[in-house]
């Protein structure tokens, strides 16, 4: 019986894949750099990197600038600097002709749209459907998922890399917070890859747990 159990366990590990490959859309990594131009078409309601083949009144050209603040938040201005979109974002990309922004200290994704009613550009929260579509194969963790001790336990198959993304669905603001972990994404600093059981902290640069609460992500193995 013990021999059969041993063989069964060995077969499980032999057949395990070495990496649970996430399927993030390619356009996510084609971010918008400072000084880069993008275009918005009022006629088709689409964002793009390429000038639309439309009459001039149909579209507007924006250039990305960085604010003078230390964090370097993004600001989009048209050529005449009449229209300004201060998104306060830390990373931006275009997906399916939608301009999407990431706010690091909020841990939130937004979408910049043109409001015909307000006659101006505004940011709205990115829908759950779009987040799941962009970050296919990635486990999204929300701040509200943590227990009252600000801890969450996640289980993964042993020896398999798993990608996680920590996002915020509360009104909390996480200025100067960071993941105390090495294997994180260079664009979205709360996306990380784990292979072995670990305890990962998300905490403020100032270690004062009374004023700045610490969050713990506990990674454990599971067999099935």
N, C-alpha and C positions, 0 to 999 in steps of 0.2 A: 504493500500500500504506500509506504514511504517512497519507494522507488518510482512508482507511478506519479505521485505528487511532485517529486523532483523533476521528472521528465516534463510534466505539464507546465511547471513554472519556467523551465528552460525554454520550452516552445513559445511561451508568451514573450519572453525577452528577445528571442531570436527574431520574432515577427514584428517587434516594435519598430516603428520608424525612428530615425535619429533626430528628426526635426519636424515639429508641427508647423508647416510653412504658412505664414499669414499671407493674405492676398490683398494687400493694400493697392489701391489703384495707382497706376504709374504717375498720373497727373499730380498726385500729392507731393511727390518729390521734385516736381518742376515748379518750385516756389518762385515768388516774385522778388527780385533783387532791388535794392535801392538804385534809383536812376532808370529803372526799366519802365517801358511804356506798356499800357494796356488800353483796351478800347471797350466802350459800352455803347450798344446800339439801342436807342429809344424805340426804333421801329420794330426790331425783333426781340427786344428784351434779353439780349445776350451779351456776355463778357467774352473777350478773346484777346490773344496776344497779337493777332493780325488785324490790320486795318480793314474794316468791312467794305465790301464792294457796293456801297450805297451812296446816296446823295449826302452832301456834307451836313445838312441839317439833321440827318438821321442818327449821327453818332457823335461821341465826344471822346477825345484822347486824354488819358490821365498818365501822369508820371508819379512813381512812388518816391517819397522823401522820408527821411527819418527825423523825428523830433529832436530838439536839442537836449532833451532829458537823457539821463544816464542809460535808461532802459532802451532808448531808441525806438519809440513807438512809431508805427507807420502812419503816414499822411498821404493821401492821394489828391493831387491837384491837376486841374486841366491846364492846357498850354497857356491860357491867358490868366491863370491863377484867380479865376472868378469863382469856380466851383472847388470846394475843398471837402474831402471826406476824412475827418480825423477818427480813424477806426480804433486807435490805441491798441492795435494788435501787435503781436510779436512774430507772426508768420502768416503768409497769405498764399493761396494757390487758386487756380481756376479748375473746376471740375464740371463737366457737362455744361459749359458756358455759364457757370455760376461762380461768383467771386466769394471765396470762403476764407474766413480769418480765424486765427487761433489766439486767444488771450491767455498768456501763461499764468498770470497771477489770479485769474478767475477760474482757470482750468476749464474753459468753455470754448466751443466753436460757434461762430456766427456766420451769417450770410449777408452780404451787402446787396440791397435791392434798391430800385428806384420806385418811390411812392408817387404815383400819379396824383393822389389826393393831396399830399403835402407838397408835391413838386420839389422833392429833394431826395437825396440818397440817405438811406437809413440802414442800421444793422438790426437784424432779427436773429433769434436763436436758431441754430441749425437743427433741422428736424431729426428725430431718432432714426427714421428710415434712411436718410442720407448718411448719417454717421455709420450705421450698420453696413450700408452699401460701400462706403469708402474704406472702412476698416474691416473688411471681410476676414473671418478666421481669427480675429483678435478678441480677447475677452475684455469687455469694457467694465470697469469698476466705477461705481459712483460713490460720492461721499456719504450719501444717505444709506448705503449698504453696510457701513461700519456700525458696530454695536455701540452701546452706551460708553464702553471703555475706549472707544475709537480704535477698535481692532477688527480685522476681517481675516478669516481663514479661507484659503483657496487651495483646492487639491488638483493635482495634475499627474499624468502618467509619468513614472520614473524614467529618467535618462532622456526624456523628450523635452526639447526647448519649447517654451510657450510664451507668447507675446501678450502682454497686458497693457491696458490704457486706463489711467486714472483720470476721471473727469468729475466735474462738480455740478450737482443738480440742486444746490442750496443757494442761499443768499450770502454765504460766507465768502470772504476774500482772502487770498493766500499770498499776500505780498511777502517776498523774501523767503517763501517756503521752497523746499526742493526735496527730491528723492535722494536719500543717502544710499546710493547704489551706483555701480560702475556701468553696467550694460544698459544704457538708456539711449533713446533716439536723439540725434543731434538737432532735430528741428522741433519736435514736441517732447519736452523734457519730462513728461510724465508717462511716456510710453517706454516699456522696458521688457527685456527678454530674460527668462529664468529657466535654468536647466535642473538645478538641484534644490532641495528644500532650503528655505532661507527665511529670515525675518528682515523685511525692508521697511525702513522708517521714512515717513514723509513729515518733515518738521521744519520749523523756522530756524534761521541762522542763529538767532539768539535762543539758547537752551533754557527758556523759562516756561515750564509746562503749565504754570498757573495762568500766564498771560497768553502764551502761544501754545495751543494744544498740539500734542504729538500724535500722529496716526501710525498704526502698525499694520503691515500687510504680511501675514504669515502664510508661507507657501509650504504645503505638505504633499507627500507622494500618495497616490492611490494606485491600486492594481487594476480595478475594473471601473 
